[in-house]
């Protein structure tokens, strides 16, 4: 069992006991799974009690104060921001500068991040600042932890970041919540942030020099969203493999296409793993040829398609977790060497590229599932199943159309997913008086990836309903058809959400319920690793 599986198990046991476990922040690395657990309400956060870590955080803030008192210049602390770094800020205005930054960036647009996304963003920002290179006070970390633990969720607009100089505009809404400005969601109600802090017994935070910049000048939005995208993509890869196994039985296809030796001869690890999942789901199935010596590509080559996503997830994890466990603001404050380091760690290029690649791999899963679904509903290719998988009696068959419209909708969702695979990272725009003249577009890439995931989950829901219907129709044709236990249990779980379609009915509600299960990574146990 991997470290990530152990983390998942710990959170699952805690949630089952009704007690969310606490993820420790500070002095340790955070995993994608821990961010997802925080985002989904299965975990709270607790700042490390290690005295050495707490001392490091305080020393950074203390050194910055001494450095300023000695008359040194620090970007964004006693200078203007961005291209205005050449503007000196008088000492009497230094304390007021952080609040100005949070206010003028309050111009976000677009849909607001949902609760899970907001929590993932806050967790990512907290963990970065806890790295000890940002010059913030411990109280700032405590208030960020309060946002998570009390579920005081800033209303964060999704649009407005170019992904370098950090996610400035969306993160300004996190900073504003800490200082008691703008609106937050609390107890399911839209509230004024200052009123919520009063209810919790706190006064809004007064930002110290650099703390506004430290909160906003980082990659937390794209990174938090990337963590959520990773988990959903991992689940979809496993689900696509399961649906391939189910489709093989529904189409009376061949299990021999997934023989281990085939994948030893072409040793891509993800491809072999996907084939192993399918073999496990087909255990005991007769390998003798059925209707065709070779099944069509969408069945026979499924491990090769799924394997690309599984292999991509390995390096996507590496890059996302590196970004998650980094100091990604500017300037960095070295509390040990007592140096101020002006650099560009706010640049989100790794997340941008990872999300651009992941959305392409996921869209290919949508395309694969849509092609399998097209085979299953078409009586020219489905090896004896009724046209459009209608379950109607012969007398009612002329007016029943089964899954015809579901397949059309699946094709529409797939096309839209494929359209969104245009990489965002190559669309850098020079902005802010050509100071930010090369930017990552990482947050747009992450949002695009989530949209591709949403569409692909809808395709997966359609394919799941249709394939379970097809399995029941295959059993109607041949009761002796072997259905291995994992697939039998899966079909039963799906049937509990959506009964067999014997007479045409609207399937929107069934599709929405199943899509929600898939988005919650709750339909298939386990996932890619």
C-alpha positions, 0 to 999 in steps of 0.5 A: 500500500502506497503512502497516498493510500495510507493517507486516504485510509486514515481520512476515510476512517476518521470521517467514518467515525465522524471526526475529521482528522487534522492535517499538520501544516508546517515542517512537513510536505503536504500531499495532493490527497491531503489537500483533497481531504481538506477540500472535501471536509474530511480533514481539518488543519492544525499548525505544527507544534514544533518549536523549531518551525514556529521559531523559523516563522517568527524569525522571518517576520522579525528579520524583515522588520529589522531590515526595514528599520535599517533603511533597506529597500524591499520590493512591495514592502517599501516600494510600489508593486510591479512596474511601480517597483521604482516608486519609493513608499515613505515609511509612514505609508508602509503599514498602509501599503498591504491593504491597498494591494488587496483592495485594488485587486478586487476586480475578479469576474466569472463564476465563483469557486465552489466550497471545495475549490476555495478550501483547496486554494486556502490550504495551498496558500497556507502550506506555501507560507508555512514553508518559512520563506515569506516573512509573515507572522504566525498569526497570519497562518493561524487566521488562514487555518481558521478560514479552513477549520471554521469554513469561512470561505472567501467568495473567489471569482475564478477569472482574472489571473494570468498565472505569474506574479501569482494569482493576484486577483483571486487571492486578493479575496482570501486576503480581504476575508482576513482583514474583514472586507468583502463577503464570505460564505459561512454556515451556508449563508453569504455574510460580511467577513467582519461580522463573521470574525466578530461571531468567532471572537476575533478582530479582523487581521491588520496586515503587517508589511509584506503580508498582503503580497505574501498572501497574493503573490503565489500560485495557490489558486492554480495549485489548489485546483490542480490537486482537485483535478488530479484526484478526479482524473485518477478516478476517471482513468480507473473508471474508464478501465472498468467500463472497458471490461464491462463493454467487453462482456456486453459486446461479447468481446475477447479478454485475450486482448489484455493478456499481460505478455502484450504489455510486457512487450511494450513496457509503458507502466501506465498501459500495463497497469490499465490492462491489469485493471481490465484483466482483474475485472474480466477474471475467469472470462473465456478467451476463445474468440467470440464474434470477431478475432479482434475487437475494434480499437476502442476496446482492444487498444483501451489500455494504450489510451488509458495508459497515457493518462495513468503515466501522465498522472505520475509526473503531474503528481510530481510537479503539482506536489513540488509546487504545493510544497514550495515558497512561491511568492516574491521576494523571499525572506531567508530567516537564517541567512538574513537575506531578501531574495528577489526572484520569480517563484510566483511563475506557474509554468509547471502547473500550466504545463501539467494541466494542459497535458492532463486535460488532453489525456482526460479528453482522450478518455472521453473520446474513448468512452464515447467510441465504446458507447457508439459501438454498444448502441449500434445494432450493426456493431454490438453483436446482437444487442437491440438497436439503441439498447432499448429494453422494450417488448417487441410490441413496444419496440417500434416507438422506443429509442432507448439510449439514442439521445444519450449517445448524441449528448455524449458525442456533444460533451466529448466534442466540447471536451476535445475543443478545450484541449487547446493549451493555455500555457502558450497564450502568454500576454504581456501585461502591467506596463510590460513588467509581467511580460511573460506569464504562465496562464496556469490558472486558466489551464487549471480551470480548463482542465476542470471543465474537461473533467466535468464534460468527461465525467458526463460522458462517463455517466452516459457510458456507465448507464448504457453499458449496464443496460447492455450487460442486462440485455446480453444476459437476456440473450444468454443467461450463461454469460459470465459476469465476474464479481467486480463487474456484477457488484458495479452493475448493481451499484449503478442499477440502484441509481438508475433502473433498467430502461424498459420503456423510454424515460427522461434520464437527466436526473439519473445522469446528474446523480451518477455524474456527481458520484463520479466527480466525488471519486465515489463510483470505483474503489481505488485509482491510478497510482 
